[in-house]
Amino acid sequence: MTVSIRGVHLMRWLVLIGMCALMILWYFQRIKTRQLDYVKSLQESSVKLQNGEFVLNGEEVTILSGSMHYFRVMPQYWEDRLRKMKSGGLNTVTTYVPWNLHEQVRGDFDFTGILNVVEFLKVAQKVGLYVIFRPGPYICAEWEMGGLPSWLLSDDEMKVRSTYPLFTEAVTKFFEQLIPKVVPLQYNRGGPIISFQVENEYGSFGDSTAYMEFVKEAMVARGVTELLVTSDNSKKSMERGRLPGVLMTANFQDHAARHFKDLKDLQGDNLPLMSMEFWSGWFDHWGENHHIYKADGIAELTKAILVSGGSVNFYMYHGGTNFGFMNGGNVDKGIYKPTITSYDYDAPLSESGEPTEKFFQIKEMIQKHAPKGRVPSSLPELPVAIGKVAYTEVKVHETMSLAALLEISGKPIYNDDILPMEKLPINNGGGQGYGFLLYRTRVNTKPTKLALSRSPRDRAQVLLNGDEVGVLMRKTEEEDWGLKITTGKDTDNVLDILVENLGRVNYDKHLQHEKKGILGDVKINDKKQEKWEMYPLEFKTHFMEAVSSSKKWTAFDGHEKQPALYRATLDIQDSQPKDTFVVMKGWEKGVIFINGFNLGRYWNVGPQQNYYLPGPLLKQGKNEIAVFELHKAEGTIRFDDKADLGEVQQINNDDDIEPML
């Protein structure tokens, strides 16, 4: 009897050992199959993956890359910034593509000026940099709606970043315009592009393999043959966003060894390691402090990546500026937080392109710790610094009233019910994307209380008969969105609500719900208000040209009691205008236009204290400065020769920060 029991136990152990052996064999076969998938996918690509290394032209390479977005930097400065990257020891530049700028209006594509991505890629090649191309369609990037066009939301059933037919149809049409322009610039066709990214941080949003396969195929079918990669923030998101035959890369700001271990666990030991986003700094929201990360901490983390055998892309290496209305926003613990105009990011190259202490420390680490022979022993010298000038302050000499602005904007849109921006019948049926929307109605009773059924999106300035009665600002959805009114007539009142889109959320599930304007009912004295006139103020180029040449300007005699446009003239005698910084001290909140170009928002809540004005936006002679101020206008505009991003918040490099990129 005893012998029989022992025999049973022995058999059980043998079965268990056999099962374990099968599992181990299955695991290694899975890794081998996974690696074969990558090898198979690389048949046409220039970069090969061999023995844990990237191999180009038969030589092992370490990708030393920096992120710079062509759409955040004046084209005249692309070469300067790229040469500084090369001088810092980098061999690659990485860029996103902002779909919502290239196709602001559905069906109207723009690849000119600051959006001439082909020219940017050619400049990168001229400088001697490889390119990692990140076409989206979603990019995040602290950019309006993560780069997705606002007109997608005119469809109430829209499901972004999914296989929803109208979304995939829109992506396909965009890629049909974009991808053929860059395919000839792949490395295997004589260009600088060595890799394409499939979507961006998708694992933090969803887990649809079908959607990721669609994005991949949309590129491959149009001629993309170089190395494909994904980019995610954690092991869990890597698993959710992975694709067979596509190399996984990691995004992080600390603990390089842990993230690289996650990559090895998921795709084996024999594939190269890369941080597609090593966060060299951080971004800022209005009303907060300017985030600073210690240069020596970032340098040490750079060393950790390199000694681990990893490749790296510094996000950002040069941040640039959120020109116009294109900054994004976040929802943090239910509270909406829009991003500021500067995208300095505490990066190695500042917003205006100057090398920082972080630049020099990173360069030293690259030279010391990159594998031998992979960084030239002699790096190019830094380009000559671009001059900065504190121009003489200018006086405001003219103003244009809100009434005149509305008249130039054209006939209003009439509707019984109030409409959000995206449902306005303009822009090829895609609604209003950016800027301001003024809602006007007549109230034929004495108003004592105004209430919105939902949070405004995002900032609602309420005026009654031309006088401001209050501002409602989006924070959370649970607040009481009401105002008491103590002024007003017994009848025939004009109620205006000027709503500003402060930037659509660029990260997480909130992308799906970012209509702007007023989304619900407006009640006066607890009764729903109907019959609205709606005036979109998008401040597009043709509108600003009409404003500039209009006869409706009047002499400035102090600030208006309602939102208005103000004009000053900066007279420059130098044949080559220099960079400067616009100081809006004494002003409250609004938008700056330089010779019709939308420089971006200003706001006295900070942290940003002045606003970068690149020299290429100026000209010899008279320069028009127009300011759309919502509240309090100052009589002068000053300039400085250095940036002031406000009070700083020092963050340790090992702090646990929530990834919002």
Helices and strands as residue ranges (DSSP letters): H 2-41, E 47-50, E 53-56, E 59-61, E 64-68, G 70-72, G 75-77, H 78-87, E 92-96, H 99-102, G 113-115, H 117-127, E 130-134, G 144-147, G 150-154, H 165-182, G 183-185, G 187-189, E 193-197, G 202-204, H 209-220, E 227-232, H 235-241, E 247-252, H 256-267, E 274-279, E 290-293, H 295-307, E 311-318, E 329-332, E 335-338, H 357-369, E 394-400, H 402-409, E 413-415, G 421-423, E 436-443, E 449-452, E 459-464, E 467-473, E 482-484, E 493-500, G 508-513, E 522-524, E 527-528, E 532-537, H 541-549, E 554-555, E 564-572, E 580-583, E 589-594, E 597-603, E 610-613, G 615-617, E 621-629, E 636-640, E 648-651
